[in-house]
Amino acid sequence: MFSFLTFHLKDFFDILLVAILLFQLYKLFKGTQSMNIFISIFGFIVIWLIVKHGLGMGLLGTIMDTIMSTGAIIIVVIFQDEIKRFLSSFGRSSSSHGLVSYMKSLFKRDNTENEADVNEITTAVENCATTKTGLLIIMQQDADLSRYSETGEMIDARVSARLIENIFFKNTPLHDGALIIHNSKIVSAGCILPVSHNLNIPKHYGLRHRAALGISEKTDAISIIVSEETGHISVARNGEIEKVNEKVLREILMNKK
């Protein structure tokens, strides 16, 4: 009669841990091309549970069992980079700050740029455009860019027009790479980005433009480029690139989407 009340404390923790795991995986994939694959796999798992344990369909359940058993290997191959980042971030958070701070970090989210930061960024971009100084700034959003920021020099400094201009000044060690900004901080500079292999890219675009397109194809980051040859300002997002003026650039940075 009261069999439905057999819910124990361990069941609560079981559900909580699974929810935390799924939420962390969602954060890891959010803003990347892998998000659609993650949603599809999660949907398949839900259907498998309904078919096997809910409806008790033996034949279809057996077929889906086979797919699940071999699919685990395929998932590891597809998401090997994401799995490495997940385990690495979990280990760093747990060892350095403890489990409590790690749990807090799961729900911490701040991707906003205030007006002062936008002013500093646009000032640097305008000055570089005037002097035809090549520039590549990556504005991080939801997608984790740590794999790319770790390829450069970690800076962790407040956004400053003078600092940005100094980084991209000709013949300085970091001027050829990308600069990554996140949460009102210059995270790192001189970063190496994936280059787009889109055959429709105009041939006059150099490596900066191709790298800007490459990161925008793989993540939801916004790339700001200043051409060293023409001084033109361009913005790459969602796998597309467009020339913009200072007013449009400011609007894009304020909206961040």
KAZI-V483694 format. One record per residue. N is the residue number from 0. RES is the residue in one letter. SS is DSSP state (~ for helix, > for strand, _ for the rest). OMEGA is omega in radians with two decimals (NA if undefined). D_LAST is the distance of its C-alpha to the last C-alpha in Angstrom with 2 decimals. Layout:
<<N:RES:SS:OMEGA:D_LAST> <N:RES:SS:OMEGA:D_LAST>>
//
This chain:
<<0:M:_:-3.12:53.82> <1:F:_:-3.08:51.38> <2:S:~:-3.11:49.95> <3:F:~:-3.14:46.42> <4:L:~:-3.11:46.59> <5:T:_:3.11:46.80> <6:F:_:-3.06:43.43> <7:H:_:-3.12:43.94> <8:L:~:3.14:42.11> <9:K:~:3.10:41.47> <10:D:~:3.10:39.69> <11:F:~:3.14:37.32> <12:F:~:3.09:36.54> <13:D:~:-3.14:36.25> <14:I:~:-3.12:33.55> <15:L:~:-3.12:31.78> <16:L:~:3.10:31.76> <17:V:~:3.13:30.49> <18:A:~:3.12:27.65> <19:I:~:3.13:26.72> <20:L:~:3.14:26.97> <21:L:~:3.14:24.74> <22:F:~:3.13:22.10> <23:Q:~:3.08:22.23> <24:L:~:3.09:22.03> <25:Y:~:3.11:18.99> <26:K:~:-3.10:17.26> <27:L:~:-3.08:18.64> <28:F:~:-3.06:17.37> <29:K:_:3.13:13.97> <30:G:_:3.14:11.26> <31:T:>:3.11:14.24> <32:Q:_:-3.10:16.37> <33:S:~:-3.07:18.97> <34:M:~:-3.13:17.26> <35:N:~:3.10:18.77> <36:I:~:3.13:22.09> <37:F:~:3.13:22.07> <38:I:~:-3.14:21.59> <39:S:~:3.13:24.36> <40:I:~:3.12:26.68> <41:F:~:3.10:26.22> <42:G:~:3.12:27.00> <43:F:~:3.14:30.06> <44:I:~:3.12:31.31> <45:V:~:3.13:31.13> <46:I:~:3.12:33.04> <47:W:~:3.13:35.53> <48:L:~:3.13:36.26> <49:I:~:-3.11:36.83> <50:V:~:-3.02:39.04> <51:K:~:-3.01:41.10> <52:H:~:-3.13:41.48> <53:G:~:-3.10:40.71> <54:L:_:3.12:42.44> <55:G:_:-3.14:44.78> <56:M:_:-2.99:44.52> <57:G:~:-3.06:46.55> <58:L:~:3.14:46.16> <59:L:~:3.10:42.42> <60:G:~:3.11:41.96> <61:T:~:3.11:44.01> <62:I:~:-3.13:41.96> <63:M:~:3.04:38.71> <64:D:~:3.13:40.44> <65:T:~:3.12:41.16> <66:I:~:-3.13:37.59> <67:M:~:-3.11:36.43> <68:S:~:3.11:39.03> <69:T:~:-3.10:38.15> <70:G:~:3.14:34.41> <71:A:~:3.12:34.23> <72:I:~:3.14:35.21> <73:I:~:3.13:32.66> <74:I:~:3.13:29.85> <75:V:~:3.14:31.05> <76:V:~:-3.09:31.03> <77:I:~:-3.02:27.56> <78:F:_:-3.07:25.92> <79:Q:~:3.12:28.24> <80:D:~:-3.14:25.64> <81:E:~:3.12:23.57> <82:I:~:3.10:26.89> <83:K:~:-3.13:27.96> <84:R:~:-3.14:24.86> <85:F:~:-3.13:25.26> <86:L:~:3.13:28.96> <87:S:~:-3.14:28.53> <88:S:~:3.11:26.02> <89:F:~:-3.13:28.25> <90:G:~:3.14:31.30> <91:R:~:-3.09:29.99> <92:S:~:-3.08:28.76> <93:S:~:-3.05:31.98> <94:S:~:-3.02:34.37> <95:S:~:-3.06:33.08> <96:H:~:-3.12:31.99> <97:G:~:-3.07:33.65> <98:L:~:-3.11:32.59> <99:V:~:3.14:31.74> <100:S:~:3.09:29.12> <101:Y:~:3.12:27.69> <102:M:~:3.11:27.42> <103:K:~:-3.09:25.63> <104:S:~:3.14:23.13> <105:L:~:-3.05:22.17> <106:F:_:3.13:20.69> <107:K:_:-3.14:19.26> <108:R:_:3.10:15.52> <109:D:_:-3.11:13.95> <110:N:_:-3.04:10.72> <111:T:_:2.99:10.66> <112:E:_:3.13:11.71> <113:N:_:-3.04:14.35> <114:E:~:3.13:15.51> <115:A:~:3.12:18.34> <116:D:~:3.12:16.36> <117:V:~:3.10:14.24> <118:N:~:-3.14:17.69> <119:E:~:-3.11:19.18> <120:I:~:-3.12:16.66> <121:T:~:3.08:16.83> <122:T:~:3.12:20.59> <123:A:~:-3.14:21.05> <124:V:~:3.14:19.20> <125:E:~:3.14:21.28> <126:N:~:3.11:24.44> <127:C:~:3.11:23.98> <128:A:~:3.13:23.40> <129:T:~:-3.11:26.58> <130:T:_:-3.09:28.63> <131:K:_:3.08:27.20> <132:T:_:-3.13:26.35> <133:G:_:-3.06:24.30> <134:L:>:3.05:21.10> <135:L:>:3.13:18.44> <136:I:>:3.11:15.84> <137:I:>:3.10:13.50> <138:M:>:-3.12:10.72> <139:Q:_:3.07:11.00> <140:Q:_:-3.10:8.65> <141:D:_:-3.09:10.46> <142:A:_:3.11:12.76> <143:D:_:-3.13:15.93> <144:L:_:-3.08:16.79> <145:S:~:3.14:20.23> <146:R:~:3.13:22.11> <147:Y:~:-3.14:20.84> <148:S:~:3.14:21.16> <149:E:_:3.10:24.70> <150:T:_:-3.13:25.71> <151:G:_:3.12:25.53> <152:E:>:3.14:27.04> <153:M:>:-3.08:25.73> <154:I:>:3.11:25.30> <155:D:>:-3.13:23.64> <156:A:>:3.10:23.75> <157:R:>:-3.14:21.99> <158:V:_:-3.11:19.69> <159:S:_:-3.14:22.22> <160:A:~:-3.13:22.38> <161:R:~:3.14:25.97> <162:L:~:3.12:25.30> <163:I:~:3.14:22.56> <164:E:~:3.12:24.97> <165:N:~:-3.14:27.82> <166:I:~:-3.08:26.10> <167:F:_:3.08:25.49> <168:F:_:-3.05:28.87> <169:K:_:3.09:30.93> <170:N:_:3.01:33.26> <171:T:_:-3.02:31.76> <172:P:_:-3.01:31.55> <173:L:_:-2.97:27.75> <174:H:_:-3.09:26.70> <175:D:_:-3.09:26.43> <176:G:_:3.14:23.90> <177:A:>:3.07:20.23> <178:L:>:-3.08:19.18> <179:I:>:3.13:16.75> <180:I:>:3.13:15.14> <181:H:>:3.10:14.21> <182:N:_:3.07:14.80> <183:S:_:3.12:16.19> <184:K:>:2.93:18.51> <185:I:>:-3.03:19.44> <186:V:>:-3.11:20.15> <187:S:>:-3.13:22.07> <188:A:>:-3.10:22.98> <189:G:>:-3.06:24.79> <190:C:>:3.11:22.81> <191:I:_:-3.10:23.52> <192:L:_:3.06:20.78> <193:P:_:-3.11:21.40> <194:V:_:3.12:22.18> <195:S:_:3.10:21.05> <196:H:_:3.10:24.11> <197:N:_:-3.08:22.78> <198:L:_:-3.12:25.90> <199:N:_:3.12:24.15> <200:I:_:3.08:22.82> <201:P:_:-3.05:24.88> <202:K:_:-3.11:27.78> <203:H:_:3.08:27.37> <204:Y:_:3.13:24.19> <205:G:_:-3.08:25.28> <206:L:~:3.12:24.38> <207:R:~:-3.12:21.53> <208:H:~:-3.14:19.69> <209:R:~:3.08:20.74> <210:A:~:3.10:19.65> <211:A:~:3.10:16.16> <212:L:~:-3.11:16.02> <213:G:~:-3.13:17.72> <214:I:~:3.13:15.31> <215:S:~:3.07:12.32> <216:E:~:-3.07:14.69> <217:K:~:-3.09:15.55> <218:T:>:3.10:12.43> <219:D:_:-3.14:8.64> <220:A:_:3.07:9.24> <221:I:>:-3.11:8.44> <222:S:>:3.07:11.98> <223:I:>:-3.08:13.71> <224:I:>:2.94:17.19> <225:V:>:-3.12:20.25> <226:S:_:3.12:23.10> <227:E:_:-3.11:26.41> <228:E:_:-3.02:28.37> <229:T:_:-3.06:26.82> <230:G:_:3.14:24.62> <231:H:_:3.10:21.81> <232:I:>:3.11:18.20> <233:S:>:3.07:15.79> <234:V:>:3.08:12.20> <235:A:>:3.08:11.82> <236:R:>:-3.14:8.99> <237:N:_:3.09:9.92> <238:G:_:3.13:13.48> <239:E:>:-3.11:13.53> <240:I:>:-3.14:14.37> <241:E:>:3.04:14.86> <242:K:>:-3.11:16.86> <243:V:>:2.98:15.50> <244:N:_:-3.06:17.39> <245:E:~:-3.12:17.01> <246:K:~:3.14:15.81> <247:V:~:3.12:12.90> <248:L:~:3.13:12.01> <249:R:~:3.13:12.24> <250:E:~:3.13:10.00> <251:I:~:-3.10:7.11> <252:L:~:3.13:8.15> <253:M:~:-3.11:8.70> <254:N:~:3.10:5.52> <255:K:_:3.09:3.83> <256:K:_:NA:0.00>>
//
